[in-house]
Amino acid sequence: MTALAVRGSRRQSAIRLRRVVERSLGLALLALAVIWLVWNLVADPTRFTGSVLIGLQNGLLYALVALGYTMVYGVIELINFAHGDLFMLATIVAAAIMVSVLSVKLVGAGAILPLLVALVGCMAFGAAVNVSAEFFAYRRLRSAPRLAPLMTAVGLSFVFRGIAQQDYVNGSAQKNWPIEWGGPIVEGVYLYKLLLVGAVTVPLLLGMTYIVTRMKMGKAMRAVAQDQDAARLVGINVNGTISFTFALGGALAGAAGVLYFLVQAQTYYDTGTQFGLIAFTAAVLGGIGNLTGAVVGGLAIGLIQSINEGGTHGLGSNWSQSVVFLILIVLMVLRPEGIFGRASTEKV
Amino acid sequence: MPATSGFRAWLADHKWPLGYVAIIVCLFLLYQAILPNLIDEVSTPVTAWLPVATINECLMWAIMALGLNVVVGYAGLLDLGYVAFWALGGYTAGWLMAAPFNWTWDFQLFAPVAESYPGTHITFWLVILIAGCLCALLGVAIGAPTLRLRGDYLALVTLGFGEVITQFFRNSNDIDGYNVANGDAGIPIIDPIGLGPFGLIAGVPESLTNSGSDNIYKILVLGALLGLCLFVSLRIRGGRLGRAWLAIREDQLAATTMGVPLVRSKLLAYAVGAFFGGIGGVANAAGITGAVSPSGFDFGKSVLVLLMVVLGGMGNVWGVTIGAFLLAWLNSNGLRQIGVTIGAASGKNLEAALPRYNFLILGLLLVFMMLFRREGLLPEKRTKALLTTPSRIEMESVGAHIAEAEAKNRAIAESNPNVDAEIAGSAGAVSPDLEPPAAAESTNALKDPDQ
C-alpha cells in the first residue's frame, strides 16, 4: 500500500462516520414521528380516526399533484414551480364548468354526469396549458443552465396567479361556492367526499402506472429520462415524449383541481403556491422521479398534516405549513433521495 | 502609472463614489430647493411620476437587491426565501425602536423620542448594525444545513425557510404563551430615523417622520446606506472572498480543487447577503412604512427582489441597482401612473386597474428575460459568457467540435487586429525575446480555424 491509499482510507472512515450520524439522526426522527402518531391515537382514538380520514382525502389530492412534479422532474430535471398554480387555475375552471354552466348545487347521484364533464374539461385544460408552457418556454431553455428554466417556472407561476387574480376570473379575494354534500358524516368527515376522491384518484393513479410501465409511450419516457441523445438515436421522438409527460402531469393537476373544488367548495388565487409546495414536498418525500414514491409521499404528508391540525397533540393549523416545510428541509438535508429513491436511481 | 497631477488622479480613482454622491445630492436638491420654486406645469408631472416616497422605496429596494446579488449573483446560490431577512430586520426595528406592545424594558439610547416615552428605543444607526448581525446569524443558520444541496433543491429549501419564518411572525402573538412579535397585528409605531448631531444644523429636522418634508431628507439617509452597500459590494467582489465566490459560482468542483474553502465562502455569502437584507428591513420599517406586520413578507417579495437582480444583470452591481430602481418604481408608483396617463388618453379610469396586473407583468417579465435576455439589462461579462454557452454535457451531445468551431468563428468575427497588434507590441516591450509577429501572418492564422 502506498501512502496515497492510506490517506484515502482514512478519509473514507470520516465519511462513514458522517453517514452513521446522519442515518441514526434520520431513524431517530422517524421513531419520533411514529411515537407521535401512537400518542395521538392513544389520547383520543375517535378524533384520530377523523384526522386520518381527512388525511387520506387530502393525501390523495397531494398525490395527484405530486405526480405532475415527479414526472416532469424525472424526465427533464426541472422543478415545475408553476404546477401548483396550474392546479389552482383548474379549480377555477372546475367551478366555472360545474356551478356557472351546469349549475350543480348538491353533490349526489345527479351530479355524476356534470362531474364527468368537468373532469374531462379540466384535464384537457390542464394538459393544454402545461404542454403550451413547455412548448413556448421550457423547450427553448433545455440547453440553458438550470437556473434559467427554474426562474421561468417561477415567472409562469406568477403569470397564472396574475390571471386568476383578475376580477373577471376569480378576483383577489377567496370565493366560496354554494356546493352541498349529502351522505353520512363520520367524525366530522363527509364520507362521500372521501369516496369520490378515492373513486376518481385510484383509477387515475393505476392508469398512470399502466401508461408509464406498460405502454410504449411510457417506455419512451423512461428512455428519454435516462439519456435524451440515446433515445433520439433509437428513433424516439424526444420532443413529443416530453410534451406527453407535461400533458399527463397537467391532466392529473386538472383532475385534482376538480376534486379540490368539490371538496373545499372555494377558489382562491393563492391556493396553488401552498398546495403545490406541499405536493412537491410529498414528491421529495417519496423520492423525486419515483411514481409510487409520489403517491406514498402524498398520503404521508396528508396524514401528518391532518393529524397535526386535528389530532390531540398537534400544533394546530397555524403551524401546518411550517411543519410541512420543516419536513422538506430535514429531508433535503438528511435524505434528498427520499424514501424510495436510491442515490443514483432510475428516474420515472 | 505615475500620477500626472494629484487632483486628477484622485478624481480618476474615485469616479463612481463621486458620481454617486453627485446623483444623490442632485436628487435631494431637486426636491428640497428646485421643485418648490418651479412653475406648477413643470413640478406637478415630476412629483406625479416620481414622488419622494417612491425614490425612498427605490433606494431601500436597491439595498435589498444588492444583498441578494451577493448570494445569487456572486456566489450563484439561488435563494428564494430572501424575504426572511427583510422580515427579521423589520422586526428587529419593531423590538428595539418602537412603542411597546408587550415590552416592559424601558431603555433609551440616543433615540429621537421623549424621555417619558415607555419601551425600548435605540437609535436607528445602532439598530441597523444589530439587525444586520442578527440576519447574518440567521443566514448562516439557514445556509449551514443546505451547503451540500444543488441549485434547484437549494432554491426550495430557502423558500421553505422563508415561509417558515414568515409563519413564525404570523403566529408570534402566542409562541408557547408568550407574545413575541404581536402576530397578525404587527408592531404599529416604530420610531423615526434620528439624525443625531446633524439635527443641530439649522433647518434640518431632528428626526425623520413620514411627512413630506422629512421624506426629502430620507433620500440622503437611505442614499448613504445604499452607497455603503454599493461600496461593500464592489470592494468585496475584487477581493479574495469575491473571487472565491465567482469561482464557486462558475465551477464548484474546480474551485474546491484549487483550494477555495467551500464551506466558509458559501456561509460568508449567506451572511453578507443577509446583512444587507437586515439593513433593508430596518430601513423599510423605520424609514418607509413606520410599522411592521407579517402580511408584507410573502413569497412574492422574494421573487420581486430576485427579479430585480435578474433584470439588472446578475453579478453586476450597477445593473442590479438599475433593475431595482426600475421595478421598485413600477411596483410603487409607475404602473398606477401609466394607468392614469393611458386612462386620461382613452377616457377610462385605469388608475386602479393596471396595478392589479402587477403579478402578471412581473411574471411575464421574468419569463421573457429568461427566454431572450438571460444576462440582464446590464450584464456582467463573466455571467454573460456563463449563461450563453451551453452546458458541457449538451456540448458533447451536439458535437463539441461544432460548438467550438462556432465559438471560434464568433471570436474571429469580433476580433480586432489592432488590439491584437497592440498586445503583441506590449509583449515585445516587456521582453525583447518576444518579437511581435508580422500582423498579416497572425490574422491569416486566425482566419482558418479548422486547418
HADDOCK unambig.tbl for C-alpha pairs under 7 A between the chains (distance, minus, plus):
assign (segid A and resid 143 and name CA) (segid B and resid 390 and name CA) 5.84 0.50 0.50
assign (segid A and resid 143 and name CA) (segid B and resid 391 and name CA) 6.66 0.50 0.50
assign (segid A and resid 143 and name CA) (segid B and resid 394 and name CA) 6.25 0.50 0.50
assign (segid A and resid 144 and name CA) (segid B and resid 390 and name CA) 5.97 0.50 0.50
assign (segid A and resid 144 and name CA) (segid B and resid 391 and name CA) 6.84 0.50 0.50
assign (segid A and resid 145 and name CA) (segid B and resid 387 and name CA) 6.47 0.50 0.50
assign (segid A and resid 145 and name CA) (segid B and resid 391 and name CA) 6.46 0.50 0.50
assign (segid A and resid 148 and name CA) (segid B and resid 370 and name CA) 5.86 0.50 0.50
assign (segid A and resid 152 and name CA) (segid B and resid 366 and name CA) 6.43 0.50 0.50
assign (segid A and resid 152 and name CA) (segid B and resid 367 and name CA) 4.77 0.50 0.50
assign (segid A and resid 152 and name CA) (segid B and resid 370 and name CA) 6.20 0.50 0.50
assign (segid A and resid 155 and name CA) (segid B and resid 363 and name CA) 3.99 0.50 0.50
assign (segid A and resid 155 and name CA) (segid B and resid 364 and name CA) 6.28 0.50 0.50
assign (segid A and resid 155 and name CA) (segid B and resid 366 and name CA) 5.17 0.50 0.50
assign (segid A and resid 155 and name CA) (segid B and resid 367 and name CA) 5.35 0.50 0.50
assign (segid A and resid 156 and name CA) (segid B and resid 363 and name CA) 5.83 0.50 0.50
assign (segid A and resid 156 and name CA) (segid B and resid 367 and name CA) 6.72 0.50 0.50
assign (segid A and resid 158 and name CA) (segid B and resid 359 and name CA) 5.58 0.50 0.50
assign (segid A and resid 158 and name CA) (segid B and resid 360 and name CA) 6.06 0.50 0.50
assign (segid A and resid 158 and name CA) (segid B and resid 363 and name CA) 4.73 0.50 0.50
assign (segid A and resid 159 and name CA) (segid B and resid 359 and name CA) 6.35 0.50 0.50
assign (segid A and resid 159 and name CA) (segid B and resid 360 and name CA) 4.41 0.50 0.50
assign (segid A and resid 159 and name CA) (segid B and resid 363 and name CA) 4.89 0.50 0.50
assign (segid A and resid 159 and name CA) (segid B and resid 364 and name CA) 6.26 0.50 0.50
assign (segid A and resid 161 and name CA) (segid B and resid 359 and name CA) 6.90 0.50 0.50
assign (segid A and resid 162 and name CA) (segid B and resid 357 and name CA) 6.22 0.50 0.50
assign (segid A and resid 162 and name CA) (segid B and resid 359 and name CA) 4.73 0.50 0.50
assign (segid A and resid 162 and name CA) (segid B and resid 360 and name CA) 4.34 0.50 0.50
assign (segid A and resid 163 and name CA) (segid B and resid 360 and name CA) 6.59 0.50 0.50
assign (segid A and resid 229 and name CA) (segid B and resid 397 and name CA) 6.77 0.50 0.50
assign (segid A and resid 318 and name CA) (segid B and resid 171 and name CA) 6.82 0.50 0.50
assign (segid A and resid 322 and name CA) (segid B and resid 164 and name CA) 4.87 0.50 0.50
assign (segid A and resid 322 and name CA) (segid B and resid 167 and name CA) 6.88 0.50 0.50
assign (segid A and resid 325 and name CA) (segid B and resid 160 and name CA) 5.23 0.50 0.50
assign (segid A and resid 325 and name CA) (segid B and resid 164 and name CA) 6.91 0.50 0.50
assign (segid A and resid 329 and name CA) (segid B and resid 157 and name CA) 5.56 0.50 0.50
assign (segid A and resid 333 and name CA) (segid B and resid 145 and name CA) 6.19 0.50 0.50
assign (segid A and resid 333 and name CA) (segid B and resid 146 and name CA) 6.38 0.50 0.50
